[in-house]
Amino acid sequence: MTAARRQREGAAENPVTYGSIGGTQAIDLLQYPPRGFKPLERTVRLGSGEARWESSKASLLSWGVQRGAGLDVVDIDLGTGEQYAGIRYNDDGSPAGMRETGGTESVYNEAGEPQIANGMTAVLRGHVGPLTVDAPVRIVYVIDDERRAGFAYGTLKGHPASGEEAFILEHRDDDSVWLTVRSFSRPSSFGWTLLAPIYGRVRKGLVARYLRALHPINAAAD
């Protein structure tokens, strides 16, 4: 068995590479990120109406944002579904308790691919010039409420960054549909720290593509 194969097969057992699991749900993330991490939040309007909400939700929960941004999603593993459910917050930002995991039953899209679920692992494969960069992640929580849907993944060993990234879709009271990307991150190693300026530029471009992925023609970043 090759080292690469052993790493993939062991992904479901590997811990995430940071401690503040679920931190992207914190109301005050931008003001008080986990120590040593850089926070980010960007929001885009995708349109309005029930059809826009349903189509955006279906795409979001099938890796549509990542694929639309030009990443390959490979080595998907369903995991156990029980790793982390996430924290529910009150309107004032105080923790209200843990979310329920919703069980371990897998849901598949029209293409026969498993919908994003708690505990799932995958490798996000990107290309920077002639280089191919693999970024392994684990889904640490999923949101599936009446007017909010989304998920967050945490970084696993081998990812160029350490931290968490969330993609949250909202169907607001005025019938508009919005996508928010929230994250906190830092370079995962000394080597990636040396490449921080390059990584920062690549990261900025990737987030911009995330925001266009579900509605590339008419979306306008907030």
C-alpha positions in Angstrom: 0.0 0.0 0.0 1.4 3.4 -1.0 1.9 6.2 1.5 -0.7 8.4 -0.3 -3.3 5.6 -0.2 -2.6 5.0 3.6 -3.1 8.8 4.2 -6.4 8.8 2.3 -7.7 5.7 4.0 -6.8 7.1 7.4 -8.4 10.5 6.8 -11.5 9.6 8.7 -9.5 8.9 11.9 -7.2 11.9 11.7 -7.9 14.9 13.9 -8.4 18.4 12.5 -5.3 20.6 12.8 -6.8 23.3 15.0 -8.6 23.6 18.3 -11.6 26.0 17.9 -13.9 23.6 16.1 -17.1 25.3 15.1 -15.6 28.8 15.6 -16.9 30.1 12.3 -20.3 30.2 13.9 -19.3 32.8 16.5 -21.1 36.1 16.1 -18.0 38.0 17.0 -15.5 36.0 14.9 -14.1 39.1 13.1 -13.5 40.9 16.4 -12.3 37.9 18.4 -10.9 35.2 16.2 -9.0 32.2 17.8 -5.6 33.4 18.9 -3.1 33.4 16.1 -5.6 33.0 13.3 -6.8 35.6 10.7 -10.5 35.9 10.3 -12.4 36.6 7.0 -16.0 37.2 6.1 -17.4 38.0 2.6 -21.1 38.0 1.5 -22.7 38.0 -1.9 -26.4 38.3 -3.0 -27.3 35.4 -5.3 -30.8 36.6 -6.3 -34.2 36.1 -4.8 -37.1 33.7 -4.7 -37.8 30.1 -3.7 -36.3 28.7 -6.9 -33.0 30.5 -6.4 -32.9 29.3 -2.8 -33.6 25.7 -3.6 -31.1 25.5 -6.5 -28.4 27.3 -4.6 -28.9 25.0 -1.6 -28.7 21.9 -3.7 -25.5 23.1 -5.4 -23.9 24.3 -2.1 -24.5 20.9 -0.4 -22.9 19.1 -3.4 -19.6 20.9 -3.3 -20.9 23.4 -6.0 -19.0 26.3 -4.5 -15.7 24.5 -4.5 -16.1 23.0 -8.0 -17.4 26.3 -9.3 -14.3 28.0 -8.0 -12.1 25.6 -10.0 -11.2 23.0 -7.4 -11.4 19.3 -7.9 -13.1 17.5 -5.0 -11.6 14.0 -4.8 -11.2 11.1 -2.3 -14.6 11.7 -0.7 -15.2 9.5 2.3 -18.6 9.5 4.1 -17.1 9.1 7.6 -19.3 8.3 10.6 -21.5 11.3 10.5 -21.0 11.9 14.3 -17.7 13.9 14.5 -19.1 17.3 15.3 -22.6 18.8 15.1 -21.9 22.4 15.8 -23.1 25.0 18.3 -26.4 26.8 18.1 -26.2 30.5 19.0 -28.9 32.8 20.4 -29.6 36.2 18.7 -27.3 37.9 21.2 -24.4 35.7 20.2 -24.5 33.5 23.4 -24.2 29.7 22.9 -27.6 28.0 23.1 -26.3 24.4 23.0 -25.2 21.7 20.5 -27.0 21.1 17.2 -28.3 17.6 16.5 -26.3 15.6 14.0 -29.4 14.4 12.1 -28.2 10.8 12.1 -25.8 9.0 9.7 -28.1 8.3 6.7 -26.5 9.5 3.5 -28.4 11.7 1.0 -27.5 11.7 -2.7 -28.0 14.3 -5.4 -29.3 13.7 -8.9 -25.8 12.7 -10.1 -25.6 10.0 -7.5 -23.0 11.8 -5.4 -23.3 11.9 -1.6 -24.6 15.2 -0.2 -22.2 17.0 2.3 -22.7 15.5 5.8 -21.1 15.6 9.2 -17.8 13.8 9.4 -17.3 13.5 5.6 -13.7 13.9 4.5 -12.5 15.0 1.1 -9.4 16.4 -0.7 -9.7 19.8 -2.4 -7.3 19.8 -5.3 -6.2 23.1 -6.8 -3.6 24.2 -9.3 -1.2 27.2 -8.8 0.7 27.6 -12.0 2.5 24.3 -12.6 1.9 23.1 -9.1 -0.9 20.9 -7.8 -1.9 21.5 -4.2 -4.0 19.0 -2.2 -6.0 20.3 0.8 -7.6 17.6 2.9 -10.6 18.6 4.9 -13.3 17.2 7.2 -16.9 18.5 7.5 -17.3 19.6 11.1 -20.9 20.9 11.0 -23.8 21.1 8.7 -26.7 23.6 8.9 -30.1 22.6 7.4 -32.7 25.0 8.8 -35.8 26.3 7.1 -34.1 29.5 5.9 -30.4 28.8 6.5 -28.3 26.0 5.1 -24.6 25.3 4.8 -21.5 23.7 6.3 -18.0 24.2 7.5 -14.9 22.1 7.0 -11.8 22.0 9.1 -8.3 21.4 7.8 -6.6 18.0 8.1 -2.9 17.1 8.1 -1.4 18.0 4.7 -3.5 21.1 4.1 -1.4 24.3 3.4 -3.5 26.1 6.0 -4.8 25.4 9.5 -8.3 26.5 10.4 -11.9 26.4 9.4 -14.0 27.7 6.5 -17.8 27.9 6.4 -20.3 28.5 3.6 -23.7 29.7 4.8 -26.7 30.3 2.6 -29.6 32.5 3.8 -33.1 33.0 2.5 -34.0 36.3 4.1 -37.3 37.8 5.0 -37.3 40.0 1.9 -37.1 36.8 -0.3 -33.4 37.5 -1.2 -30.8 34.8 -1.2 -27.3 35.4 0.2 -24.1 33.4 0.5 -21.6 34.1 3.2 -18.1 32.7 3.4 -16.5 32.9 6.9 -13.2 31.5 8.0 -10.2 31.7 10.3 -6.9 30.4 9.2 -3.1 30.6 9.4 -0.3 28.8 7.5 0.0 25.2 8.6 3.8 25.0 8.7 7.0 27.1 8.6 7.3 26.4 4.9 3.9 27.7 4.1 4.6 30.7 6.4 7.5 31.6 4.1 5.1 31.5 1.2 2.5 33.6 3.0 2.5 36.5 0.5 1.8 34.1 -2.4 -0.7 32.1 -0.4 -2.5 35.4 0.5 -2.9 36.3 -3.1 -4.1 32.9 -4.1 -6.5 32.8 -1.2 -8.0 36.2 -2.1 -8.6 35.0 -5.6 -10.1 31.7 -4.4 -12.6 33.5 -2.1 -13.7 35.8 -5.0 -14.4 32.7 -7.1 -16.3 31.1 -4.2 -18.6 34.1 -4.2 -19.3 33.8 -7.9 -19.6 30.1 -8.1 -23.4 29.7 -7.4 -24.4 32.7 -9.6 -21.4 33.7 -11.7 -23.2 36.2 -14.0 -25.2 38.5 -11.7 -23.7 38.1 -8.2 -22.2 41.2 -6.7 -20.0 41.0 -3.7 -21.1 42.9 -0.6 
